[in-house]
């Protein structure tokens, strides 16, 4: 009998994720949650990750094929590169919703800001009230009714609102931002762990607070950074708290320590919670590798879901069991084919070069094994593992301040 937590060819995970006693801890979690791909904005801020507009369009085609329906294109009024990218994506004809950010700065003309974003190719907008101090947020709140009215009346599109750095904002200010934004006519709310300083418990709680302020049917978007290595966990905690859209970047790319990994969040939601993300998970490894190739930004080999080691099984023999090939576990936690990868048996860890694993390979191949042959095979394998390999990388992933200063001094 098949269960949602144990599906042959997909995954076998803990059944407690479906236990009513566990589920009652997050009653606001939805059965379907959208993944917003922030790779084209936040991922583009990852130092060392650079690619041409043509490569980004190729990447976007694969993203959309995988099932992503909305991406973030940043602030076309703030950065020319983001304005130009927005235009390139619009010209590509790829059908995907493109969200641009306006800033609503007190000194700026928000109407012109909105016009530029829409002219560049955006089809919906977002605004984040910057929590630098409480008065600044209150000043920005006063402008929301006029901003929302202009977006609705002039462009008949939607706009989301949020406060930055939500986990460090006082609760009375959080409540006022979402209550006032709702009254002003906002279409979608957001919660931001802008600096990655919260825990999953905090993000679940704050998401629940916001969800209880806004209507049940209103979309609620979550955006988390990875400063403490918790972006994936915090993003999923937001889903438990009632978020319906999650910002993620492939391979966890993003500024500083990165953002929530799209592959980790999507697969965890599908496998561990039974949530429908609408994504074709079988394209996940293809997307990861294309982003890595085009952006020339390597990812760690032992990264979950898409890392080089994620489905490598070392040849180990334990109590007569070939642990790489035989059933030493109940079922496979995550079938590699489910995410477009394959399971591979390898030799490399010291234990895989002990006598028994090598003897098993001799037997598999029908070749007689002698002590001399065994020693020789191990010596050859060890020599190969010690070989150094030259890998070409860009000379400059980034320029230091002093390097840039030297360039400028030469202009004097």
N, C-alpha and C positions, 0 to 999 in steps of 0.2 A: 504493500500500500504506500502510495506516494504522499508525502507531507510537504508543505511549503518550505520547511526548514531542511528537507532532505530530498533533493531532486536529482536523480541520476543524470550525469552529464552536465550538471550545473554547480551544485554545492551541497554540502552537508554541514549545518551549523547548529547552534544550541536551540533546542525546542523551547527553552524558557522565554525566548523573545516573543513567543505567541501565547504564553501563559497569561490568563486574565489578571492574576495577581501582579505580574510585571507590567502589563499593558495599562493598568489603571494608574500607573505613575505618570503616564503621558497621554491623557485622554484627548488632547487637542491635536495630536498627530494625524495627518491626512493620509489617505490611501494612495493619492497621486501627488507627487511633488515635482516641480519643474527645476531643471538645472539651467541656470543662466551662465553662459560661457564668458568669463571675464579675461580670457587669455589675450584678447585683442586690445585690451586697455591695461589692466593691472599686470598681466603677464609681460606686456611690452615694457614695463618699468623695471623688469629684472635686469640688473646690471650684467652685461655680457651677452644677453639674449637680443640679437638683432636680426631682422630679416626685411627683405624688400616688400613693397606692396604686392608684387606679383606672387611672392611666396605666401603672403598672408591670405591672399584670395584663394590660392590652392588649398591652404589649410582650412579656410572657412568652408569651402565646398565639402570637404570631408566632415567637418563639424556638423554641417546641416544634414548631410547624408546619415550621420549617426543619430540624428533626431533632435539636435538643439534648435530651439525656435527663437531664442533671443540672445543677443550679445550686447556688451557694453563697449561704446566707442570713445568714451572719455569726454574731454571738454574742448570741443572745436573752437571755442572762443578764447581758450587759454593757450593751446599749443597748435601751431600751424601744421605739425605732423599729424595731429589727430583730425584736424579739419580736412587735410588732404586724404587721409585714410578713409574718412567717412565718404568723401566723394568717389574714391576708387571703389569702395564696396558698393555704393549705389550704382555706379556705372557697370559693375559686374553682373547685375541683374539677379543675383542670388537672393532667393526669398527667405529673409530672416529679419526679425524685428531688431532695430538698432536704437539703443538708448544712449542719449547724450546728456551730459551733466551741465546744468547752469549753476551759477554761483550766487546770484541775487545779491551781490555786494552792494552795500549802501551807496557807494559812490558811482556804481555802474548803472547804465540804462538796461534794466532787465528785459525790456521789449526788444531792444537790438540784440541782446544776448540770445534770446529765444529765436529771433528771426535767423540769426547766423547758424544756429544749431540745426534748424529745420531746413535751411537752404543747403547746408552741407550734406544732407542725406539722412539725418535722423528721422525717426517716425514716432518716437515718444521721448519723454524727458524725465529727469530726476533732479532734485535739489537736496543738498545736505546742509543743514544748519550747523556751522562750525562751533563746537563747544570750546572756545578759547577762554571765555568767561561768560557768566550768566547774562550780563547785560547785552552782550553781542547777540546771543541767541534770541533774547526778547526783542531786540531791534529788528532782527531778520524775520521773526514771526509776524511782525506787523505788516510786512510786505506780502505775505503769502496769499491773502485773498485776491489782491490785484494780479499777482503772478499767475495764480491758478485760473482766474477769469480770462486773462489774455490767452493762455494756452488753449483753453476750451473754446473761446469765442473765435479766435483767429485761425486756429489749426485743427480744432475738433479732435484733439488727441489726448492722451493720458499723461499725468505727471505723478511721480512718487515723491514722498518727502521723508526725511529722517533727521536725526541728530547725530553728529559724529561722536566717536568715543563714548558711546552709550554707557559702557560699564563704569565710567568714572564720573558721569553726570549725576547730580542729586535727583532723587526720585520725584520731588515736586516739579522739577524742570522737565523731566522725561514725560510725566503725565500731561503737563501743559502743552508741550510740543505736539503730542499726538492728539490731544483733545482739540487744540486750536487748529491743527492741520486738517482734522476731520471736518470741523465747522467751516473751514475755508474752502472745502470742496476737493481735497486731495483724492486721488484715485487709487493709490497704492502706498502702503507704509513700508518703512525699512528699518532694520536694526543693524548697527555697525559696531563691530569690535575693531575699530580703526587701527589700534596699536597692539592688538593681540595680547591683551593683559587680563583676560577673564578666564574663568574655569567653565567646564561644561555645565555645572550646576547653576552658575550665575547666568549664563546665556539662556539656559532653559527657563529660568525664572523671569528674566527680563522680557523674553519673547512672549511668555504667557501674560505678563502684565500688559504689554502692548496689544496682544491679541484680544484681551478682554475689554480694551478701550474701543477698538475699531470693530466694524461689523464682521460677522462670521464669514461672510462671502468675500470680503475685501482681501486682495492679495497682500501678503506680507513677505518681504524679501530680506534675507540675511546675508551679511558680508563679514567674513572673519579673516584676520591675519595670523601669521604663524610664528610670532615672536618667541613663544614658549613651546613651540612644537605641538600646539593644541588646535590648530585651525580646523582640521578634519573633525575632531571630536566636538569642538564648539559648534561647528556648522550643523552636525547631526543633532546636537542638543537643541539647537534652534528649531530643527524640524520636529523634535519631540515636543517643543513648546508651542507649536502651531504655525511655524513659517511654511509658506507654500511655494516659495522660490528661493533657490540657494545659489549664491555667486561662487563660482569655482574656476580654477585655472588648470589646464592640463599640466601634469608633472609637478604641480604645486608652484609653478613659476609665479613671480611677483616681486615687488620691491622688498629690499632687505631680506628677511627670512622667508618671504613668499606668502602665498595664500592657500586656502583650502584646495587640496588636490582633487580635481574633477573625477579622476578614475577611482580614488579611494572613496569619496562621498557617494558616487553613483552606485558602485558595486556594493558598498556597505548597506545602503538603503534597500537595494533590491534583495540582497541575500540575507541580511540580518533582520530586516523589518518587514519584508514583503511589500515594500512601497514601489509603485510603478513610477519610474522616472521618464518613461517614454523613449529611452535611449537604446540603441542597438549596441549592447555591450561587446559584441564580437568585433566591433571596429575600434575598441578602446586602445589596444596595443598598436594598431596601425596609426592612430591619431597621435599617440605618445611619441612614437618613433619619428613620424614626419615632423612634429614640432621640434624634437631634439635635433634632427638633421638640418632643418631649415634655419633654426635659431642658433645652431652650433653651441648649445648649452647642455652639457652632459648631465645626466641624473645619476644618483647613487645606484650602484649595482643591486643593493639589497632593498630597493624601494618596493613597497607593496604593489601588487597588481601588474605593474609595467616594468619593474626593474629587471636587469639582466639575470639576476639570481632568483627572481620570484618563483620560477618553476623549474629550477635546476635541482636535481636530486643527486647527492653524492652516493657513490656505490659503497654502502656499508653493510656488513653482515653482523647481525646480533642474534645470538641464540639460534643460529642456523637459519635465520630469516633474512632474505635479501630485502633490506628496508627500502630500497629504491624501486623495486619491481613488485614485491609481494604485499599482501594485505596485512600490514602491521598497524593500520588505523581502521576505524570503523568504515568510513567513507571519505572521499577526498573533500577537504574543506572548501576548495574552490577549484572547479575543473578548468584547466588552462584554456581549453577550447571555448569556454564561455566568454572569455575576454580576448579572444583572437590570438592566443599564445599556444605553446605546446610544452609538454613535460619532457625533460631531457636528463638522462643519466650521465653523470660526469665523474671524473677522478681529479682530485686536487687536495681536499683536506687530508691531513696526515693519516687519519683512520682508514681512508679509502685506498691507501697504498700499503696496507698491512697484507700479510700472507693470504688470508682467506678470500678477500675480494678478488685478488689477482688470480688465485687458484680457480675461483668460480668462472672467471672469464676464459681461462684455458679450457675448462670443461665445456662451457657454452660453445666454444669454437671447435671442439673435438680435437684439441691439440694436447698431446701428453705434456704434463708439467713436471719439471725436475727442479730441485733446489737451485741449481745453477741458472736455469731459465728464469726462475722467479726473481732471483737477485738481479739478473741482467735487465729484466723488464722494469723493475723498480728504479734501477740506476738511470735508464733511458728516460723514464717518466720524470724523475726528479730533475734531470738535466734540462728537459724541455720546460719544466715549470720555472726554472731559474733564468731562462732566456729573457733578455730585455728586448722590448719592442718599442720602436720609435713611432710615436703618434704625432701627426701634424695638428697643431692648434694655432689659432690666431696669435700673433705676437702681442696684441693689445686687446684684452677684454674690456678694459676701461683705461682712462688716463687719470693719473693722480693730479691733485691740485698743483703740485710743483711742476709736473710735466706740462700742464696747460699754461702755467705761468711762464715757463721757459719759451714756449711757442710764442706767447704774446710779447715777451720781452724782445724777441727777435724782430718784432714789427716796429720797435721804437726807432 
